[in-house]
């Protein structure tokens, strides 16, 4: 059966800047492939509904704030089997034409790939180091609650965690990728599931890529790039910080706090 679209995509928004969201939607619109976009509006804002109608996106308005992963799952359920690929996209991301076509070519020519992520830039053009090793509890404690130490006596450990010992201008297969932009193979997602809904926000991308790696490969592909207006909300908002802590507890309770042989294996890979 011929797929209805080359690609489906979902964006979850919750009181995000409508200007940022429009830039993300316009990035989708300027691609040459056939894309069905789903906007999940966790805040129920009229401006988001109007934008969805304007661009021909499917608009979903849950009765409350579902969080990141559960809302993306809702979108995927709506467009399931419409395309062989699905894009999970943040509302604070934008990119130029042909980016998705290039990434689809990579996925098509490497059928054992389950997920691919491009180079991710700050607005000033600097590279964001969003390929990472799988975290230990200590990595997250230092990075999240002791940023001074992370840039001081633990700088080497933090740089290794963020794979700064790798060349971000060359493709690599890291232990995890960022959920701000994940191009996924639908058949792989149908095997492992999309996001674990126990995570309201944060860590759900680490968990997902880890499950994908059980059955396929994950690729960082820097030949194309996107801009991510990285907000680091949990560093400023106590409520978001609490969600980050809860998700970390759930993640390590699921995969192991100290004893995690698979983490050790994946982190040792070149």
PLY file of the C-alpha trace (Angstrom):
ply
format ascii 1.0
element vertex 270
property float x
property float y
property float z
element edge 269
property int vertex1
property int vertex2
end_header
0.00 0.00 0.00
1.37 3.43 -0.97
1.82 5.79 1.99
-0.38 8.87 1.99
2.57 11.09 2.96
6.36 11.02 2.78
6.49 12.09 6.39
4.28 12.91 9.35
5.30 15.38 12.04
4.09 16.46 15.44
4.68 19.60 17.48
3.50 19.91 21.07
2.96 23.42 22.37
2.16 24.81 25.79
2.05 28.59 25.99
4.94 28.89 23.60
5.63 32.02 21.64
3.27 32.06 18.66
6.08 33.72 16.66
8.41 30.79 17.38
5.69 28.26 16.65
4.90 29.92 13.32
8.57 29.71 12.34
8.55 25.98 13.11
5.37 25.46 11.09
6.73 27.50 8.18
9.87 25.34 8.23
7.66 22.32 7.66
5.70 24.11 4.94
8.79 25.03 2.89
9.91 21.42 2.49
9.19 19.79 -0.88
8.07 16.42 0.46
4.49 15.54 1.38
4.04 16.15 5.12
1.07 15.85 7.44
1.63 18.00 10.51
-0.17 17.59 13.83
-0.24 20.42 16.37
-1.07 19.32 19.92
-2.05 22.35 21.98
-1.68 21.51 25.67
-2.85 25.02 26.67
-5.85 25.36 24.34
-4.93 28.70 22.78
-7.00 30.20 19.99
-3.92 31.51 18.19
-2.57 27.96 17.88
-5.89 26.68 16.56
-5.95 29.49 13.99
-2.38 28.69 12.89
-3.25 25.01 12.47
-6.23 25.88 10.30
-4.15 28.30 8.25
-1.42 25.76 7.47
-3.64 22.70 7.06
-2.35 20.92 10.16
-4.41 18.57 12.29
-5.22 20.39 15.53
-5.58 18.43 18.75
-6.67 20.10 21.97
-6.51 17.74 24.97
-8.67 18.51 28.00
-5.55 19.38 29.99
-1.76 19.56 29.80
-0.65 16.04 28.87
3.05 16.82 29.01
5.55 16.29 26.21
5.61 12.56 25.58
1.95 11.75 26.05
0.93 14.59 23.73
3.30 13.38 20.99
1.89 9.88 21.45
-1.61 11.30 20.95
-0.47 12.90 17.68
1.19 9.70 16.47
-1.95 7.68 17.18
-3.91 10.12 15.01
-1.64 9.73 11.97
-0.46 6.15 12.49
0.32 4.29 9.23
0.06 7.42 7.06
3.82 7.53 6.46
6.97 5.42 6.88
8.62 8.22 8.89
7.61 10.50 11.74
9.24 13.71 12.95
9.12 14.80 16.59
9.76 18.54 16.59
10.00 21.26 19.23
8.07 24.51 18.71
11.31 26.52 19.17
13.05 24.95 16.16
13.30 26.26 12.60
15.22 25.26 9.47
15.63 25.88 5.77
14.21 24.05 2.76
15.51 20.59 1.78
16.56 19.66 5.32
13.90 16.97 5.65
14.47 15.71 2.10
18.16 15.19 2.88
17.37 13.35 6.10
14.77 11.18 4.38
17.41 10.19 1.83
19.65 9.06 4.68
16.86 7.02 6.23
15.94 5.48 2.87
19.49 4.45 2.02
20.20 3.07 5.51
17.21 0.85 6.33
18.71 -0.23 9.67
18.46 3.33 10.98
15.70 3.91 13.52
16.29 7.60 14.21
18.39 10.44 12.83
19.14 13.94 14.15
20.88 16.78 12.24
23.41 19.26 13.57
21.64 21.60 16.00
22.71 25.23 16.26
22.05 28.14 18.58
20.59 31.26 17.00
24.13 32.73 16.79
25.34 29.72 14.78
27.24 27.97 17.58
26.87 24.20 17.80
24.69 22.73 20.53
26.26 19.60 22.01
23.09 17.54 22.19
24.60 14.16 21.42
25.33 12.63 24.79
26.43 9.54 26.61
23.76 7.88 28.71
23.68 9.72 32.03
24.59 8.47 35.45
22.78 10.02 38.43
25.96 11.95 39.17
26.05 13.45 35.66
22.59 14.93 36.09
23.15 16.14 39.65
26.30 18.03 38.72
24.98 19.37 35.42
21.60 20.44 36.78
22.27 21.53 40.36
25.96 22.46 40.41
26.62 24.22 37.09
29.59 26.00 38.63
31.23 22.68 39.43
30.24 21.38 36.00
32.31 24.17 34.44
35.05 23.87 37.03
36.50 20.78 38.64
34.10 18.46 36.79
34.49 20.17 33.44
36.30 17.23 31.86
33.61 14.78 32.95
30.83 17.04 31.70
32.53 17.57 28.34
32.90 13.83 27.97
29.21 13.37 28.87
28.27 15.84 26.10
30.61 14.04 23.67
32.75 17.13 23.21
35.61 14.70 22.65
33.95 13.87 19.32
33.93 15.87 16.09
30.46 17.41 15.74
31.16 18.07 12.06
31.25 14.35 11.31
28.48 11.74 11.52
28.44 9.64 14.68
26.25 7.11 16.41
25.86 8.39 19.97
24.13 6.66 22.89
21.37 9.28 22.86
19.99 12.22 20.88
17.88 15.26 21.73
14.10 15.17 21.58
13.96 18.65 20.05
14.27 17.05 16.58
14.01 13.32 16.03
13.26 11.83 12.63
11.96 8.34 13.39
11.26 5.25 11.31
7.61 4.38 11.90
8.17 0.62 11.72
10.72 0.87 14.53
8.38 3.00 16.64
5.65 0.43 16.09
8.02 -2.17 17.59
9.35 -0.27 20.61
6.61 2.31 21.17
6.98 6.08 21.08
7.35 7.90 24.42
6.98 6.28 27.82
4.09 8.23 29.33
5.47 7.93 32.85
7.72 10.87 31.92
5.68 14.08 31.96
8.66 16.14 30.75
12.40 15.47 30.43
14.30 12.20 30.01
11.66 10.75 27.69
13.97 11.29 24.71
16.86 9.48 26.43
14.53 6.59 27.23
13.15 6.46 23.68
16.51 6.47 21.87
17.76 3.82 24.25
14.84 1.56 23.34
15.38 2.26 19.64
18.99 1.16 19.97
17.80 -2.24 21.12
16.46 -2.95 17.61
18.18 -0.48 15.23
20.69 2.37 14.95
20.70 6.05 15.89
22.61 8.55 13.75
23.78 12.15 14.17
24.02 13.60 10.65
25.68 17.04 10.53
25.53 17.56 6.76
22.31 19.48 7.42
21.50 21.74 10.35
18.60 23.34 12.20
18.33 26.20 14.69
17.06 25.46 18.19
16.29 28.47 20.36
17.28 26.53 23.46
15.45 27.82 26.55
16.65 25.57 29.42
13.34 26.19 31.17
14.04 23.89 34.11
17.03 26.07 35.07
14.73 29.06 35.66
11.34 27.61 36.58
11.05 25.68 39.86
8.02 23.75 38.60
9.92 22.57 35.54
12.93 21.78 37.69
10.71 19.54 39.82
9.48 17.72 36.70
13.12 17.24 35.71
13.92 15.67 39.07
10.86 13.39 38.97
11.70 12.23 35.46
15.30 11.50 36.45
14.08 9.38 39.37
11.73 7.47 37.06
14.46 6.99 34.46
17.02 5.56 36.86
14.39 3.47 38.61
13.57 1.97 35.21
17.08 1.40 33.88
19.26 1.23 36.98
20.86 3.72 39.35
24.31 2.20 39.78
24.20 -1.16 38.04
23.37 -0.56 34.38
25.53 -2.79 32.14
23.85 -1.59 28.95
24.65 2.02 29.80
28.28 1.06 30.29
28.34 -0.82 26.98
26.77 1.97 24.95
28.93 4.65 26.55
32.11 2.73 25.74
31.33 2.46 22.03
33.51 4.67 19.78
0 1
1 2
2 3
3 4
4 5
5 6
6 7
7 8
8 9
9 10
10 11
11 12
12 13
13 14
14 15
15 16
16 17
17 18
18 19
19 20
20 21
21 22
22 23
23 24
24 25
25 26
26 27
27 28
28 29
29 30
30 31
31 32
32 33
33 34
34 35
35 36
36 37
37 38
38 39
39 40
40 41
41 42
42 43
43 44
44 45
45 46
46 47
47 48
48 49
49 50
50 51
51 52
52 53
53 54
54 55
55 56
56 57
57 58
58 59
59 60
60 61
61 62
62 63
63 64
64 65
65 66
66 67
67 68
68 69
69 70
70 71
71 72
72 73
73 74
74 75
75 76
76 77
77 78
78 79
79 80
80 81
81 82
82 83
83 84
84 85
85 86
86 87
87 88
88 89
89 90
90 91
91 92
92 93
93 94
94 95
95 96
96 97
97 98
98 99
99 100
100 101
101 102
102 103
103 104
104 105
105 106
106 107
107 108
108 109
109 110
110 111
111 112
112 113
113 114
114 115
115 116
116 117
117 118
118 119
119 120
120 121
121 122
122 123
123 124
124 125
125 126
126 127
127 128
128 129
129 130
130 131
131 132
132 133
133 134
134 135
135 136
136 137
137 138
138 139
139 140
140 141
141 142
142 143
143 144
144 145
145 146
146 147
147 148
148 149
149 150
150 151
151 152
152 153
153 154
154 155
155 156
156 157
157 158
158 159
159 160
160 161
161 162
162 163
163 164
164 165
165 166
166 167
167 168
168 169
169 170
170 171
171 172
172 173
173 174
174 175
175 176
176 177
177 178
178 179
179 180
180 181
181 182
182 183
183 184
184 185
185 186
186 187
187 188
188 189
189 190
190 191
191 192
192 193
193 194
194 195
195 196
196 197
197 198
198 199
199 200
200 201
201 202
202 203
203 204
204 205
205 206
206 207
207 208
208 209
209 210
210 211
211 212
212 213
213 214
214 215
215 216
216 217
217 218
218 219
219 220
220 221
221 222
222 223
223 224
224 225
225 226
226 227
227 228
228 229
229 230
230 231
231 232
232 233
233 234
234 235
235 236
236 237
237 238
238 239
239 240
240 241
241 242
242 243
243 244
244 245
245 246
246 247
247 248
248 249
249 250
250 251
251 252
252 253
253 254
254 255
255 256
256 257
257 258
258 259
259 260
260 261
261 262
262 263
263 264
264 265
265 266
266 267
267 268
268 269
